[in-house]
């Protein structure tokens, strides 16, 4: 058994909407020499998720409808890394746009591929420390959000009660909760 990387022999786009998604079919050569001619890859922009806490120790959360799971979910401030931005800049921008808060300090907790086999983007989990409200939220026209300041115990209960419907947000919340303990 070899843990060597696979070799991509060819790639062909099946669907592409520039800047949003590209679905490819690849021919890949496995370490044992076998070739898989129809391995799918989904390329999407990376995004930042911000586990942010206020100066009073509350977690900044958002309750909003998300069309992927087709229901209202508890989320954290998050959004795509725009062209010309890095993940930290995206985190700062998204936190301010969606909630009106700015952190005194930011730290990258880690970057994680969403789907281990097909890709589907990278989640950059950022911690925002000592956040203060500096402006009203200005979400995009497709986002209807209820910004909520919640305690650690309330967020933990919400996570285990199934209020968080998105895996990347559940993971970011879990990381943030672990930092508290």
N, C-alpha and C positions, 0 to 999 in steps of 0.2 A: 504494500500500500504506500503510495507516494502522496505527500502533501504539496507537491510542486504545483505552480500555477498552470492553469490551462492555457493553451495557445489559441488565439483567435486567428483563424485562417482567412475568413471573409466576413463581411457584414453588409447587409442590405436593408435599407429603410422600408418598412411596411406602411408607416404612418408618421407624418411629421407636421407639427404646428410649431414653427420656430419660436424659441424662448419658452415653450410650455411643455411639450412632450415629443419624444421620438421613440417609436417602437421599431426595433430591429430584429431581424433573424440572423443569427450568426452560425457559421460552421466553426466548431471548436475541436481541438485535438486534446484529448485527455492524457495525463502522464503515462498511462499504460498503452498508448498508441491508438486507442479507439477514436473515431471521429463521429461527432454528433452534428448532423447537418441542419438541424432546426431548433437551435437553442435561442429562446427569446430573451431580449433585453429591453427594459423600459428606462429611458433616460429622461429625467425630469430635473428641474432646477433644485438646488439645495435650499433649505429653509432654516430659519432660526426659531427656536422656542425659548422663551424667557421665564425661568422660575425666579420671580421677583418678590422681594419682601419690602414692606414699608419700614419707616423708622420706628413704628410701633409694633413690629413683628408680625404683621398680617401678610398673607400671601395674596398677590394680585391675580385674580382669576377672572374669567369671562364665561358667561353662559350664553350660548348662541346655537342657532340651527346650523348643522353641517350636512351638506348634501351627500357626502360619501356614505356615512352610516344612516342617513335619512332620518335624523332626529336631533333634538336639542342635546348638546353635550357641554359638560364643564371642560373648559380649555384654559390654556395659558396664552398670554400674548405671543403671537407667532406670525410668520409670513416669509415669503420667498426672499432669498438673497438676490437683489437686483444687480444688473450688469454694472460693474465698476465698484461694487461694495464687497467687503469681506463679511464674514458671519457676525462679527462683533458690531459692525456698523449697522447691519440689518437688524440685529437684536435691539439696538438703541432706537432706531427709527420705528420699528414695530411697537415697542413698548410705549413710546410717546404717542404715535398715531392712534393706537387702539385704546389706550387708557388715560393718556395725559400725564403719566408719571415719567420721571427721569431718575436713574440710579446714581448714587455717588460713585459706585465702583461696579465694574462688570468683570466676570471671569468665565472663560470657556470651560465647561465641565466635560465636554467630549463631543465627538462627531460620529454619527452612526448611520450606516446605510439602512434604508427603510426595509428592503426585501433582500435577504441574503443570496437569492438565486437570480432575480431579475433586476436588481438595482432599485429603480423607482425613486431616486433622490437621496440626499443625505440630510439628516436632521442634526443641526448644530445646537446643542443644549447649552444655554448661557444662564449664569446666575447673576441677578441684579441685586445689589445690596443697598440698603438704606434709601429706598425710593421715596420721593416727594412728589406730590401733585403740583404740576407747574402750568398746566393748560387744560382746556376741555378736550376730550377725545375727539379725533377726526377720522373715524373709520371710513373705508371706501363705500361707495354707494350700494354694494352688494352685501355689506356686512351690517347686521342688526345685532348689537351686543349689549349685554347687561354686565357692566364691570362690577365685580364684587370683591370686597376685602374679607378674606376668610382666615380663621385660625388654622394652625397646623392640624389639630385634631379634627376639625370640620372637613378639611380637604382630605385627610386620610379616610374618614368615614365615607365621603363622597366617592373616592376612588374604589373602595371595596364594595360600595352599594351599586356600582355599575353606572354612575353618573358620567364617567369619563369614557367616551365611546371610541377614542382614537388612540391607537397603540403608542405612537410617538409622544403624545401628551401624557399618557399614563406612565411611560418610562421617565419622562422629564420630571413629573410630579414625584415619582418614586425616588429619583436621585435627590431631589430637593428635600424630601422628607428624611432621607437617610442622613443628609448633612446636619439636620437638626439634632439627631440622636447621638 
